[in-house]
Amino acid sequence: MSCRGQRGDYYHGNVGGAGTGSGCVKDTVARILDAQRRVSDDSGHGCDTSCDRSIDDLLSPSRHRRHHRHTTIPFMLVCKDSCSTFYGSGFINRGHGRHGRFECVESPVFKVRGFVGGSDNCVRLELLSPVHHRHHHHDDDERDYEDDVGGSRGGCGCKGSVCSFFNNREFDNFCYTGVCITVNLDCFCGISCLDPVTPVD
């Protein structure tokens, strides 16, 4: 299936931007980054989920009865060549010195950290992992960082079902992984935004 000519499949609902090609992806990522920076500095839609709505929610929380501002618009990217969801991966060192252990991290959900060297194509993204709360009635719940999410998948690239990647489980936030990748936005034809959140460390 090609992305070209499939606007009904990829350019409505929860996929932001308009038009074809990577220009709308770059423009949307730039708007997300700008909105996140504005929120950090300042510490009745047709779609339930869209990039335009997520940006609006991040900058105008009172409009939707939110009592505080979130800091991040998580998003996913659709690969241009296969129209599949893009997964990033990397390794994090969980120890120090001789006792360091590398752990593989993979996710299709990202936070934009900034454009690289003044480029409007190359952008640095941080991988975000889901957080599952065991008890929802306490503010200081123990958080269950799912070790089995994506654990059997290796490498990075374009893959199929995002829901199966997350084991079709509900979760209520994301955590920072500390794993960042640099990508060329020209490689993507679509972007899907989640509702704004404030990831945990």
C-alpha positions in Angstrom: 0.0 0.0 0.0 1.4 3.4 -0.9 0.9 6.6 1.0 0.4 8.5 -2.2 -3.2 8.8 -3.1 -4.4 7.4 0.2 -5.4 10.6 1.9 -8.5 8.9 3.2 -6.4 6.4 5.2 -3.6 8.7 6.4 -4.6 12.3 6.3 -7.7 12.5 8.5 -8.6 11.6 12.0 -5.6 11.3 14.2 -2.9 12.1 11.6 -1.9 15.7 11.6 -0.9 17.9 8.7 -2.3 18.5 5.2 -1.0 17.7 1.8 1.5 15.1 0.7 5.1 14.4 1.2 7.3 15.2 4.2 6.7 19.0 4.3 3.6 18.6 6.5 5.5 16.3 8.8 8.3 18.8 9.2 5.9 21.6 9.7 3.9 19.7 12.4 7.0 18.6 14.3 8.2 22.2 14.2 4.9 23.4 15.6 5.0 20.7 18.4 8.5 21.8 19.3 7.4 25.5 19.4 4.4 24.7 21.6 6.4 22.6 24.0 9.0 25.4 24.3 6.3 28.0 24.9 4.7 25.9 27.7 8.1 25.4 29.3 8.8 29.1 29.2 5.3 30.1 30.5 5.1 27.2 32.9 -15.5 21.8 20.2 -13.0 20.0 17.6 -13.9 17.6 14.8 -11.4 15.0 15.8 -10.9 13.5 19.2 -7.2 13.1 18.5 -5.2 15.2 16.1 -2.0 17.1 16.1 -3.8 20.4 15.8 -5.9 19.6 18.8 -2.9 18.3 20.8 -1.1 21.6 20.2 -4.1 23.6 21.1 -4.6 21.6 24.3 -1.0 22.0 25.3 -1.2 25.8 24.9 -4.8 26.3 26.2 -5.4 23.9 29.0 -8.2 26.0 30.6 -10.3 25.5 27.5 -10.6 21.9 28.3 -10.8 22.3 32.1 -7.3 21.3 32.8 -5.8 22.6 36.0 -2.2 22.6 34.9 -0.1 22.7 31.7 1.5 19.6 30.3 4.9 19.7 28.8 4.9 17.2 25.9 3.0 16.2 22.8 3.9 12.5 22.2 3.7 11.5 18.6 4.3 8.6 16.1 5.6 8.8 12.6 4.5 6.9 9.5 7.3 5.8 7.1 7.1 7.1 3.6 8.2 3.9 1.8 5.9 1.4 3.6 3.2 3.5 5.3 4.0 1.6 8.5 4.7 3.0 11.9 8.3 3.9 12.6 10.0 2.4 15.7 13.2 3.9 17.2 15.6 1.9 19.3 18.8 2.3 21.3 20.7 1.2 24.3 20.9 2.6 27.8 23.6 1.8 30.3 22.0 0.8 33.6 25.2 0.6 35.6 28.7 2.2 36.0 32.2 1.2 35.1 32.9 -2.5 34.9 29.4 -3.4 36.2 27.5 -1.5 33.5 24.7 -3.3 31.8 23.2 -2.3 28.5 19.5 -2.5 28.1 17.7 -2.2 24.7 14.9 0.3 24.5 12.4 0.5 21.6 9.3 2.6 21.1 7.2 4.1 18.3 6.3 7.1 20.6 8.6 10.1 20.7 9.2 13.6 22.2 10.8 16.1 19.9 13.9 17.6 21.5 15.1 19.9 18.8 16.3 20.3 15.2 20.0 19.5 14.7 22.4 22.2 13.7 19.8 24.6 12.3 18.5 22.0 9.9 14.8 21.8 9.0 15.0 18.1 8.1 17.1 16.5 10.9 15.5 16.3 14.3 16.5 14.8 17.6 13.8 12.6 19.2 13.6 11.0 22.6 11.9 7.6 22.9 9.1 7.5 25.4 7.9 4.3 27.2 4.5 3.7 28.7 3.8 3.8 32.4 1.2 1.6 34.0 -0.2 2.5 37.4 -1.1 -0.4 39.6 -3.5 1.6 41.8 -5.3 4.6 40.3 -6.7 6.0 43.6 -3.3 7.1 45.0 -1.2 10.1 43.8 2.0 8.3 44.7 1.2 5.0 43.0 4.0 2.5 42.3 4.6 2.7 38.6 5.0 -0.5 36.6 7.5 0.2 33.8 6.6 -2.7 31.5 9.8 -4.6 30.8 8.1 -6.8 28.3 6.9 -4.0 26.0 8.7 -4.5 22.7 11.3 -6.6 24.4 11.4 -9.2 21.7 11.8 -6.8 18.9 15.2 -5.9 17.7 16.6 -3.1 15.6 14.5 -0.2 14.4 12.5 0.6 11.3 9.0 0.5 10.1 6.6 -2.1 11.5 2.9 -2.9 11.8 0.5 -2.7 14.7 1.2 -0.2 17.4 -1.5 -1.7 19.6 0.0 -5.2 19.6 3.4 -3.6 20.4 1.9 -2.3 23.6 0.2 -5.7 24.2 -3.2 -4.0 23.8 -3.0 -2.7 27.3 -4.2 0.7 28.7 -1.6 3.0 30.2 -1.9 6.5 31.5 1.4 8.2 31.0 4.9 7.9 29.5 8.3 8.0 31.0 11.5 9.5 29.6 14.0 6.8 28.5 17.1 9.0 28.0 17.5 7.4 24.6 17.6 9.9 21.7 17.9 9.3 18.0 18.4 11.7 15.1 16.1 11.2 12.1 15.6 12.8 8.7 11.9 14.0 8.5 12.0 13.6 4.7 11.7 9.8 5.4 8.1 10.1 6.7 4.8 10.8 5.1 2.5 11.0 8.2 2.5 11.9 11.9 0.0 10.9 14.6 -0.2 12.9 17.8 -1.3 11.8 21.3 -2.9 14.0 23.9 -0.4 16.2 25.8 1.2 14.6 28.9 3.9 15.3 31.4 6.3 12.4 31.2 7.9 11.1 34.4 11.6 10.4 34.9 
